[in-house]
Each structure stands twice: as C-alpha cells, then as structure tokens.
C-alpha cells in the first residue's frame, strides 16, 4: 500500500492509442491504496475512435475508481479551492495539452484541474504521449520541465526511425514518479531509451 491515504486526480487526454496502456496504471494506484478521481478531456469524453468508444473509457474509469469522471470545466475548477487531491497525473498528456499548459490556456477539464491544483503549489505529473515532442512542442516540453511543481514521468523516443519527433513516457513508472514528486523530487533519469 505505497499510496495509502494519498488522493490522485488522474486526467486522461486524447492520445486514444495510449488509453488501454494507462487504465491498468489507474488500477495499480487503487491497488496501492490511493483514492483516484478521474478527469477527462473533452476528446476522451466525447470521441469514439478505432481504439474504443467514449462510453467505454468513461465506464472503465468509473468501474476502476468508483467515481464518475470529471468532464467539465465547472466541475474541475473546485479541485483547487477544495484541495481535492494531493497530486494530479495527466496521462496520456498529448502535445496539445502540453502546449496549452505551457502557455496558460485553460479550455478543458484537464487543464482547469491542473491550473486549479497548481495555484496551491501542489504537484502535477505529466506522462507524455505526443508525435511532436521533438518538433513544434519541444519548446513547450522544455518550458514545462523547468516549471515549479511540474514533474515528468521518464520518457524517450518511441519510434526514432519511423516518427523521429515522437515521445512517449514509460507509463509503468507513474507510481514511482508520484512517490518522488510527493517528496519534491523529480525521478531520474528523465530521458530514457524505450
């Protein structure tokens, strides 16, 4: 029970191909004693893809956590004032979400929850999954790595020859990253070979 007594806001964004990989990590958090509040972007909440329907993801989150996903900006805003969670994890964190977070744009439930949480000087963990992490989004990644209270799940190039700008976090390191961030430490190494 590594996370007994810890509350986690677990936010999913629209890297739909990564959602199946992330759900078992949420189950691990619950198994380790964490109370998990699911948060979904509009994309996850409403978009059906070849990887699964929006209803499938919402139901899976409810089944694992016992809670309805937070799926609106107004529902996400109280995360900060109520100090609802100890840490927010954004996994997968798309390049779009990363860019908006780096530039102070708050137009989804996930971004509102992160903003509301950060205002209390509490940690936000990013587990990136983006095709342009070493392209247009490299500047945003650099900014976030150097932002107080933002912690990164170790990541690397997931397809250096096929998609040379693509970056992906090791989702199996989410719990280790949480444990470190709750001590005010960034897990190392951040850059890894996948």
C-alpha positions as CSV (number, residue, x, y, z in Angstrom):
1,X,0.0,0.0,0.0
2,X,2.5,2.5,-1.2
3,X,-0.1,5.3,-1.7
4,X,-2.4,4.7,1.3
5,X,-4.0,8.0,2.2
6,X,-3.0,9.7,-1.0
7,X,-5.6,11.2,-3.3
8,X,-4.8,11.4,-7.0
9,X,-6.5,13.3,-9.8
10,X,-5.9,11.1,-12.8
11,X,-6.5,13.1,-16.0
12,X,-6.7,11.5,-19.5
13,X,-6.3,13.4,-22.7
14,X,-6.8,12.4,-26.3
15,X,-3.9,10.2,-27.2
16,X,-6.5,7.5,-27.7
17,X,-4.0,4.9,-28.8
18,X,-2.4,5.1,-25.3
19,X,-5.6,4.8,-23.2
20,X,-5.5,1.0,-23.0
21,X,-2.0,1.2,-21.6
22,X,-3.0,3.8,-19.0
23,X,-6.0,2.1,-17.5
24,X,-4.0,-0.6,-15.7
25,X,-1.9,2.1,-14.1
26,X,-5.1,3.6,-12.6
27,X,-5.9,0.2,-11.2
28,X,-2.4,0.0,-9.7
29,X,-3.0,3.3,-8.0
30,X,-6.2,2.0,-6.5
31,X,-4.5,-1.3,-5.5
32,X,-1.7,0.7,-3.8
33,X,-4.3,2.5,-1.6
34,X,-4.8,5.7,-3.5
35,X,-8.2,7.4,-3.8
36,X,-8.4,8.3,-7.5
37,X,-10.6,11.0,-9.0
38,X,-10.8,10.5,-12.8
39,X,-10.7,13.6,-15.0
40,X,-11.2,13.5,-18.8
41,X,-10.6,15.9,-21.6
42,X,-13.4,16.7,-24.0
43,X,-11.8,14.5,-26.6
44,X,-11.8,11.4,-24.3
45,X,-15.3,12.2,-23.0
46,X,-16.9,12.5,-26.4
47,X,-14.9,11.0,-29.2
48,X,-15.3,7.4,-30.5
49,X,-12.2,6.1,-32.2
50,X,-10.9,2.8,-33.5
51,X,-9.3,2.3,-30.1
52,X,-12.6,2.5,-28.3
53,X,-15.8,4.5,-27.7
54,X,-16.0,7.4,-25.3
55,X,-18.6,5.4,-23.3
56,X,-16.1,2.5,-22.9
57,X,-13.5,4.8,-21.4
58,X,-16.0,6.6,-19.1
59,X,-17.3,3.2,-17.8
60,X,-13.9,1.7,-17.3
61,X,-12.8,4.8,-15.2
62,X,-16.0,4.6,-13.1
63,X,-15.5,0.8,-12.6
64,X,-11.9,1.2,-11.5
65,X,-12.2,4.3,-9.3
66,X,-15.8,4.1,-8.2
67,X,-16.3,7.7,-9.3
68,X,-17.8,9.4,-12.3
69,X,-15.2,11.2,-14.4
70,X,-14.9,15.0,-14.0
71,X,-15.8,16.1,-17.5
72,X,-16.5,19.8,-17.5
73,X,-14.5,22.9,-16.7
74,X,-17.0,23.9,-14.0
75,X,-16.7,20.5,-12.3
76,X,-12.9,20.7,-12.5
77,X,-12.5,24.2,-11.0
78,X,-13.2,23.2,-7.4
79,X,-10.2,20.8,-7.5
80,X,-8.0,23.7,-6.3
81,X,-10.1,25.6,-3.8
82,X,-11.3,22.3,-2.1
83,X,-7.7,20.9,-2.3
84,X,-9.4,17.7,-3.5
85,X,-6.2,15.8,-4.4
86,X,-2.6,15.6,-3.4
87,X,-1.3,15.2,-6.9
88,X,-2.7,15.4,-10.4
89,X,-1.4,13.0,-13.1
90,X,-2.0,13.8,-16.7
91,X,-1.6,10.5,-18.6
92,X,-1.5,10.4,-21.5
93,X,-0.5,14.0,-21.8
94,X,-0.9,15.0,-25.5
95,X,1.2,17.6,-27.2
96,X,-1.9,19.7,-27.4
97,X,-2.4,19.6,-23.7
98,X,1.3,20.1,-23.1
99,X,1.3,23.2,-25.3
100,X,-1.8,24.7,-23.6
101,X,-0.4,24.1,-20.1
102,X,2.9,25.7,-21.0
103,X,1.1,28.7,-22.3
104,X,-1.5,29.2,-19.6
105,X,-4.5,28.1,-21.7
106,X,-7.4,26.6,-19.7
107,X,-10.1,25.3,-22.1
108,X,-10.6,21.7,-21.0
109,X,-11.5,20.0,-17.7
110,X,-8.0,18.6,-17.5
111,X,-6.3,22.0,-17.9
112,X,-8.6,23.6,-15.4
113,X,-7.9,20.9,-12.8
114,X,-4.2,21.3,-13.4
115,X,-4.4,25.1,-13.1
116,X,-6.6,25.0,-10.0
117,X,-4.2,22.4,-8.4
118,X,-1.0,24.3,-9.3
119,X,-2.3,27.5,-7.7
120,X,-2.0,25.7,-4.4
121,X,1.7,24.9,-5.1
122,X,0.8,21.2,-5.5
123,X,2.4,18.7,-7.9
124,X,1.3,17.9,-11.4
125,X,2.8,14.8,-13.1
126,X,2.9,14.6,-16.9
127,X,3.2,11.3,-18.7
128,X,3.6,12.5,-22.3
129,X,2.5,10.8,-25.4
130,X,2.9,13.0,-28.5
131,X,4.1,12.8,-32.1
132,X,5.7,16.2,-32.0
133,X,7.6,16.3,-28.7
134,X,10.9,16.9,-30.5
135,X,9.2,19.1,-33.1
136,X,6.9,22.1,-32.6
137,X,6.3,21.0,-29.0
138,X,10.0,20.8,-28.0
139,X,9.9,24.4,-26.7
140,X,6.8,23.6,-24.5
141,X,8.4,20.5,-23.2
142,X,11.5,22.5,-22.2
143,X,9.4,25.1,-20.5
144,X,7.4,22.6,-18.5
145,X,10.4,20.6,-17.4
146,X,11.7,23.8,-15.8
147,X,8.4,24.8,-14.2
148,X,8.0,24.5,-10.5
149,X,5.6,21.7,-9.3
150,X,5.6,20.0,-12.7
151,X,7.2,16.5,-12.7
152,X,7.8,14.3,-15.7
153,X,7.3,10.5,-16.0
154,X,10.5,9.4,-17.7
155,X,10.2,9.4,-21.5
156,X,12.0,8.7,-24.7
157,X,11.6,8.3,-28.4
158,X,9.1,5.5,-29.1
159,X,9.9,5.3,-32.8
160,X,13.1,7.1,-33.7
161,X,13.3,6.0,-37.3
162,X,9.5,5.9,-38.1
163,X,8.5,9.0,-36.1
164,X,11.6,10.9,-35.1
165,X,9.8,13.7,-33.3
166,X,7.6,11.3,-31.2
167,X,8.0,11.0,-27.5
168,X,6.3,8.7,-25.0
169,X,6.5,8.2,-21.3
170,X,7.0,4.8,-19.6
171,X,3.6,4.5,-18.1
172,X,4.8,1.8,-15.8
173,X,6.8,4.5,-13.9
174,X,3.8,6.6,-13.0
175,X,3.6,5.4,-9.4
176,X,7.4,5.8,-8.9
177,X,7.1,9.3,-10.3
178,X,4.3,10.1,-7.9
179,X,6.3,8.9,-4.9
180,X,9.2,11.1,-5.9
181,X,7.1,14.2,-6.6
182,X,5.4,14.0,-3.2
183,X,8.9,14.4,-1.8
184,X,9.5,17.4,-4.1
185,X,11.9,15.3,-6.3
186,X,12.0,14.6,-10.0
187,X,12.5,10.9,-10.7
188,X,15.7,10.3,-12.6
189,X,16.7,9.7,-15.3
190,X,14.0,11.7,-17.1
191,X,15.3,10.8,-20.6
192,X,15.3,7.1,-21.2
193,X,15.6,4.6,-24.0
194,X,12.3,2.9,-24.7
